[in-house]
């Protein structure tokens, strides 16, 4: 009789899986739904198995943009990832607290740092919400009210009760909140350019550089696929050859500020998707290591007291230091950054 001592267990052969879409996932795009369930699988591979027809929705082919509905049956083909990646995916999120701007029994507002996703998915094992839940095990209903891009810092709301979550999300959906960002753009922004009203279209890069990534572009007003998008712009101050803008969004489209500002010939400094790549290299040497976009101010009605709340997150040190290095601070009566 042969005995194999100390042998490693063979890696299980991946098999076809069928997932049922739950109520919480209803309305999600197919690609986003898959990335939640295929953690550790490269985005390029996710888009490849969709295009090839290996992913099926209710036994039919589907596109990445298709919205899934509760009860849909999603066929997932066998996918294999390395043991190292799987171990990373399976590892629990580390407990982490973030700077708190306000907190009470039904909600909290934090100052999210740049470089941290708000939630896990799309190749990210965990984000702000998973780390907060780990740090606060007694808080069983922590939920994100809204989102910020991974590269964007600033005010982020987290609900602690279901009633607060619904109330606040209704305010965002009905555009009853006021969201103002600080963005440093290349060049001198014309002070009379105060409104950008240009439809946006969201698409997926099919192949080449950035394959599988979500991108957004401005389209004509008569484009049936365009989503109306409105951005208000106010010059806060000039910073050498750059302009610091207060940007208020009236619609919350993906990458809205980044695309709208770039479409006017003034991309955000350090933007690696829609910016000026040669200028970004120069900015990095000058000390700007990230995109200069910060969720500075948020106005909303408190979900319980219904009083108006105005929150501000000051510019993080790395952005303030960059501004000061380009042009020393001067007295600004309307904006303290």
N, C-alpha and C positions, 0 to 999 in steps of 0.2 A: 504494500500500500504506500502510495506516494504522499508525502506531506510537504506542502509548500509553506515554509515559515517566513513570516514577515513580508509576504507578497502584498503589493498594493491592489486594492479592489479595482476591477476594471471600470473605466468611465462608462456610465450608462449610455446606451445608444439613444440619441434623441428620437422622439416619435411624434407623429401628427397629434396635435391637440385641438380641441374644440372649446372655445370660450363663449359664454353667454353674456351679452351686454346687460349690465345692471342699470337701475334707474339713475344712479349718480353719474354714469358714463354716457347716458343718452345725449345726443347732440354733438358729441365730440367728433372731430375729423378722424378718419380711419388711421392715418399715419400717427397721430398723437395717441390714439388708443393703443396701437401696437407697441409704441415706444414705452408706454407704461408697463406693458406685460412682457416685453422682451428686453429687460434691463441688461446692459452689458453687450447687446448686439449693436454693431455699428449702424448709424443711421443710413449709410449708403446701402448696407445689406437689407435693411427694412424696406427701403424704396425699391430695391431690386426684386424682392420676392412679391411685392405688390404688382409691379409692372409685368412680371413674368406670369401672373395669374395663379401663383402658388397659394396666395392668400385668397380665401373665398368668403363672401358674405351671403349667408343663406344659400349656399351652393353656387353662387354666381360670381363672376369676376367683378372687381371693384377698383375704383381709383383712390389715390391718396387723399383727395379732397372730399370724398364721400362722407356724409355724416351717418354715424351709427345710431340705431334706435334701441330702446330697451327691448330685450327679447331676441335681438339678432343673434344668429349663430356664426361665429367667426372661426374659420378653419386656419390653423397655423401650421405651416410645414415644419419638418424637423430643422432645428437650428442648433449649432454647436458653438459654445464659447469656451475659452481657455479656463482651466481650473483657477488660475490667478484672478481672472476677471470675475468669475462666479463667486469666489471668496469675498471679493470686494463688494459685489452686489448684495450678497447675503449678510454682510456685516451690518450691525445696527448703527443707526446714526448716532454720532457723539452728542452728548448733552451740551447745549450752548445757549447762553442768554445773550440778548442784544440790547444796545442802549434804548431805554424806555423813554418815550416822549410824554406819554400819559397812560394811565391804567386805572380801571375801576372794576366792578364786579362783572360787567358784561362785555368789556372790550379792552384792547390795549393797542397802542401805536408805538412802533419801534422805528429806529433809524437804521435802515438796512445798509450794510456796507457793500461796496462794489465787489464784483467777483463771486458773489454768493447767489445761487439760484433760489427762488422763493419756494420751490418744491422739487422733489426728485422726479426723474423721468428724462427722456431724450439723452441718455448716456450719463446722466447725473444720478448718483446713488441716493443722495439726500439733499435737502435744501433747508431754508429757514424754518418751515413749519415742522418738519420732522425733528430738527434739532431742538426746537422749542418744546415739542411734545415730550421728548426724552428728558429735557431739563425740568419739566413740570408734570410729572406723572399724575398728580392729583387733579389737574385740569383736563377733563376728559372730552371737552368739546372745542378744542382749539381748531379754528378754521381760518384760512386766508379769506379776506374780504375781496381783495383785488390782487393784481400782479404788478411786478416791476421786472423789466429785463434784467438778466443776470449782471450786465455791465453797469446798470444804473443804481445809484445810491439814493437814500432818502426815505421819506415817510411811507410806512407800510402799515395798514390796519389788519389786526387779527381779532376775530370775534371769539368770545369765551362762552357765548350762549347761542343756541339755534335762533332764538327770536332776534337777537342783535345781528346775526349774520344775514338773515332775510331782509331786515329793515335796511341795513347798510348797502347790501347788494342791490336792493330796489332803488336806492338813491343813485348809485353808480349807473344802473341801467337807464334810469329816467333822466340822467344828466343833471341831477340836482346837486352834485358836488362841484367844488371848484379846485382843480388841480393845476398848480403852477410849478414849472421846472426852471432851473437855471441851466443854460447851455452856453458854452463858449464856442463861437463859430469862427471860421477863417474869414478874413476880410472885414470890411467896414459895412455893417448892415445899414441900408437906407432907413432913416428914422420914419419916413412916411409909409413904409411897407409894414402894415399892422395886421393884416388879415390874409391868411392863405386858405383858400377854399378850393381844394383840388381833390378829385376822387382818387382813391387808392385801390390797387388790385394786389391781392396776395397770391403768390405762386410758389412753386417748389423748383429749385434748380435741378434740372433733369440729369445733366452729366457735366464732366469737367470739374474745374475748381469750384468747391462748395457744393458738390452733388448732394442732394437730399436736404439741403438747408432751406428754411423758409425765407423768402425775400418778398419785398413789397416795392411797387413802383407807382408813380403817378400816371393816370390814364386820362383820356379826354372826357369831358362832361357828358358826352353822348354814349360812352362805353357802357353796355348793359351790365358788365361785370364790376364796374367801379362802385366803390362804397363812398358816399359823400363824407368828407373829412374836413373839419374846420379847426384851424390853429390860429390863436391870437399871439402876436409878437410885440414886445416892448423892449426898447433898448435900455438896459440898466446902466452900462458904461462901456466906453471903449478901453481896451487893454492892449496898448501898443498897436500892432497890425490886426488885432482880433476884436471881436465884440461879444460882450457878455449880455445875454438876452434873458428876459423873463418870458417864458412861453406857457401860455394857458391853453389847454386842449378842451374843445367843446365836444369832441367825439374821441372815443378811446380805441382807435385802430392800432393793430400791430405795427410797431416801428414808426408810428405816425410822425412824431417830432423829427426823427432822424431823416426820414424820406422827404418830408415837407421842406425842411431847412436846406437839405442838399439840392432839392429841385430848384431852389432860388439861387444856386451858385455859391452858397455859404454853408458847406457841410460842417458838422460838429467836429471839433478838434479831437483826434484820437479815435474816431469811429472807424472800426476795421471792416465794416460791411458797406457803408455808403459814403465813406469819407475819401479824402485825398491821400492815397497811400504814401506818396513821396513826402508830403508835408508831415504825415504821421511819423515817419522815420526821423525827421528833423525835431519834431516835438518830443519824441522819446529821448533824444540826446539832450534836450532842454530840461528834461525832468518830468514830462507828462507821460505816465506809464499806463493810462487808462482813458476811456472815453469821458469827455467832460460833459456829462449829463447827470443832473441831480434833482430828485423830486423834493423841491424846496418847501412848498406850502400846500396844505390840503384843508379845505373848508367843507364841513358837512354838519348835518343835524344829529345831535346825540340820539341814539336809538331809544333811550328811555326818557330822558328829560326833555328831548326835542329842542334843546337850546343850541344855538349856533356855536360850533367849535372850530377854531382856527389853530392849526398846528404848523410849526415851522421846524425844519431840520437845518442847522447851519451847514455851510459848505464844509465838507470834510477837509482835514489838514492838507492832504496831498493836492487838492484842487486849489485851496486858498493859497498855499505856498507857491504854487505855479503862477497864479495871478499876480501875487506880490513880487515874484521874481522878474516878471515881464514888465510890470509897471507898479511901483510902490503905491500903497493905498492912499486915496484922497477922500475928503469928506463927501459922503453920498447921503443926502438927506432922506432919500426914499428907499434905500436898500442897504442893509448892513450885512456884508458878506465877509 
